[in-house]
Amino acid sequence: MALDRLDDPDHPTYGMGQAAELLDVPPAFLRSLDAAGLLTPSRSEGGHRRYSRNQLDRVVALRALADEGHTLASAAEILDLRADLDHERARTAEVVDERDEARRERDEALGALRARE
């Protein structure tokens, strides 16, 4: 359903002008991020840049790190590393849950064996 896209943070909802206004940055800043390969907006059929909410969040984070003295390239690397770390933490949590479930099943099986003896 078309309305489902309104809830999708990855749907390219905002045009360049809207994005620049929401972020309080000049459109040239958004174009420079695209040119540097630090943010790749979707393109409309007419070739206009379209930004998602997640991309706008990334611009805010890039700008905050740049304001702290990082170059845009290093800021992008920091954000990518943070995302990688979050992914690995989630994966580790899943593996720990699987391990704990396997231990519970093992302990139940051992308990059942001992009860039969």
LOLUM-123068 format. One line per 10 residues: their letters; for each residue x, y, z of N, C-alpha, C, CB. Coordinates in steps of 0.05 Angstrom, whole numbers. Glycine has a CB too. Example, Ala and Ser with C-alpha at 12.3 -4.5 7.8 and 13.67 -1.06 7.14 Angstrom:
BEGIN
AS	264 -114 156 246 -90 156 264 -66 156 226 -89 181; 257 -45 142 273 -21 143 258 1 157 282 -12 114 .
END
This chain:
BEGIN
MALDRLDDPD	17 -23 0 0 0 0 18 25 0 -19 0 24; 10 45 -15 26 69 -18 30 84 9 13 88 -38; 11 83 27 14 97 52 34 84 70 -13 98 66; 40 59 66 61 45 82 88 59 79 63 16 74; 92 71 56 118 84 51 122 108 70 120 94 22; 100 119 80 102 142 99 117 134 124 75 153 105; 114 109 132 127 99 156 155 88 151 110 78 169; 162 86 126 188 74 119 210 95 121 187 61 91; 229 93 140 249 114 143 270 113 120 264 110 169; 269 93 103 287 92 80 274 101 54 297 64 77 .
HPTYGMGQAA	248 108 55 235 117 30 244 145 24 204 116 34; 252 150 -1 262 176 -9 239 196 -12 277 174 -36; 232 209 10 209 226 12 215 256 5 197 225 39; 238 265 13 244 294 12 261 302 -12 258 302 37; 253 323 -26 269 334 -47 292 350 -36 251 352 -66; 309 359 -53 333 374 -44 325 399 -28 350 382 -69; 306 414 -39 299 439 -25 287 434 3 279 455 -42; 269 414 4 257 407 30 278 397 49 235 385 26; 296 380 40 316 369 58 334 392 68 333 348 43; 343 409 50 360 431 58 346 449 78 369 448 34 .
ELLDVPPAFL	321 455 74 306 472 93 303 458 120 278 478 81; 295 433 120 292 418 145 318 417 161 282 390 140; 340 414 147 367 411 160 380 438 165 384 394 143; 369 459 154 381 486 156 409 486 145 381 495 185; 412 474 121 437 475 107 432 484 78 451 446 107; 452 495 65 448 503 37 447 478 20 471 521 28; 432 478 -2 431 455 -20 458 447 -30 413 462 -44; 476 466 -32 504 459 -41 517 440 -22 521 485 -44; 511 442 4 523 423 23 514 395 17 515 431 52; 488 391 11 477 365 5 490 355 -21 447 366 3 .
RSLDAAGLLT	493 372 -41 505 364 -66 534 356 -62 504 387 -87; 548 370 -44 576 363 -39 579 336 -25 589 385 -21; 560 329 -8 560 302 4 556 281 -17 539 300 26; 538 286 -35 534 267 -57 558 265 -75 509 276 -74; 570 287 -82 594 287 -100 617 273 -86 602 316 -106; 619 275 -60 641 262 -46 635 233 -40 647 277 -19; 611 224 -47 604 196 -42 598 190 -13 626 178 -51; 592 210 3 587 206 31 557 202 37 597 230 47; 540 209 17 511 205 19 501 202 -9 498 230 34; 487 181 -14 477 176 -41 447 177 -42 487 149 -52 .
PSRSEGGHRR	435 200 -48 406 202 -49 395 186 -73 397 231 -50; 370 179 -70 356 167 -93 351 189 -114 329 154 -85; 343 181 -137 337 201 -158 309 196 -168 357 199 -182; 295 218 -173 268 217 -184 271 210 -214 252 243 -180; 249 205 -227 250 199 -256 262 222 -271 222 193 -266; 259 247 -261 271 270 -274 300 275 -266 255 294 -267; 311 258 -249 339 260 -241 343 277 -216 354 272 -263; 322 286 -203 325 302 -179 331 285 -155 299 319 -174; 348 296 -137 356 281 -113 332 279 -94 380 295 -99; 329 256 -82 308 250 -62 321 238 -38 285 232 -74 .
YSRNQLDRVV	314 248 -14 327 239 11 306 225 29 339 263 25; 316 205 43 299 191 63 304 203 90 305 160 63; 287 196 110 292 205 137 318 195 148 268 196 155; 325 170 142 351 159 151 374 175 139 354 130 144; 372 183 114 393 199 102 395 227 116 389 202 72; 372 238 122 372 264 136 385 261 163 343 276 139; 379 239 177 392 234 203 422 232 200 381 208 216; 431 219 178 460 217 173 472 244 168 465 198 148; 459 261 154 469 288 149 472 303 175 450 304 130; 452 301 193 454 314 219 478 304 234 428 309 235 .
ALRALADEGH	482 277 234 505 266 248 531 274 235 502 235 249; 532 274 209 557 283 195 563 312 203 554 281 165; 543 328 202 547 357 209 556 360 238 521 373 204; 545 345 256 552 347 284 582 339 288 534 329 302; 590 318 275 618 309 277 636 330 264 622 282 264; 628 341 241 644 362 228 646 386 246 631 369 201; 625 393 260 626 416 278 645 411 301 598 422 289; 650 385 308 669 378 329 698 378 319 662 351 341; 701 383 293 728 385 282 737 363 263 747 387 304; 719 343 259 726 321 241 721 330 212 708 296 247 .
TLASAAEILD	737 319 194 731 323 166 706 308 159 756 315 147; 693 314 137 669 300 129 675 270 124 656 312 105; 699 265 112 707 238 106 710 222 132 733 237 89; 724 234 152 728 219 177 701 217 192 748 234 195; 684 237 190 658 235 202 641 212 191 642 261 199; 643 209 164 628 187 151 640 160 160 630 189 120; 666 159 163 679 134 172 670 127 201 710 136 170; 669 147 217 660 144 245 632 133 246 662 170 261; 614 145 230 586 135 229 584 107 218 569 154 211; 600 100 198 600 73 187 610 53 208 618 72 161 .
LRADLDHERA	631 60 222 642 43 243 622 39 266 669 54 254; 608 60 273 588 58 294 565 39 285 576 86 300; 557 42 259 536 24 249 546 -5 249 528 33 220; 571 -9 241 583 -36 241 583 -48 269 611 -36 229; 591 -31 288 592 -40 316 564 -47 326 605 -18 334; 544 -30 320 517 -36 328 507 -63 317 498 -13 320; 514 -67 291 507 -92 278 520 -116 292 514 -92 248; 545 -114 298 560 -136 311 549 -140 339 590 -130 312; 542 -119 353 531 -123 380 504 -138 379 527 -95 394; 488 -131 359 462 -144 356 467 -174 349 445 -130 334 .
RTAEVVDERD	486 -178 331 492 -206 323 503 -222 347 513 -206 301; 519 -210 363 530 -223 387 507 -229 407 551 -205 401; 489 -211 410 466 -216 428 449 -240 418 448 -191 430; 445 -242 391 431 -264 380 446 -291 385 427 -261 350; 472 -290 382 488 -315 386 487 -323 416 517 -310 377; 489 -303 433 487 -309 462 460 -321 469 492 -283 479; 438 -310 458 412 -321 462 410 -350 452 390 -304 449; 421 -355 429 421 -382 418 437 -401 436 432 -383 389; 460 -392 445 476 -408 463 461 -414 489 503 -394 469; 449 -394 500 434 -398 525 411 -417 521 424 -371 536 .
EARRERDEAL	397 -415 499 375 -434 493 386 -462 490 360 -425 467; 408 -465 477 420 -492 473 428 -503 500 445 -491 454; 439 -487 518 446 -496 545 422 -505 561 461 -474 560; 400 -489 558 375 -497 572 365 -524 562 353 -476 569; 365 -527 536 356 -553 524 374 -576 533 356 -551 493; 400 -571 534 419 -591 543 413 -599 572 448 -582 540; 410 -579 589 405 -584 617 379 -598 622 405 -557 633; 358 -592 606 333 -606 608 336 -635 600 311 -592 591; 351 -640 579 355 -667 569 371 -683 590 370 -667 542; 391 -671 601 407 -685 622 390 -690 646 432 -668 630 .
GALRARE	373 -672 654 355 -676 677 336 -699 672 340 -650 682; 326 -700 647 308 -722 640 322 -749 641 295 -718 612; 347 -750 632 363 -774 633 368 -783 661 389 -771 618; 375 -764 678 381 -771 706 356 -780 721 393 -746 720; 333 -769 713 308 -776 726 301 -805 719 285 -757 717; 309 -815 696 303 -842 688 320 -862 702 306 -845 658; 343 -854 711 362 -872 724 354 -882 751 389 -860 726 .
END
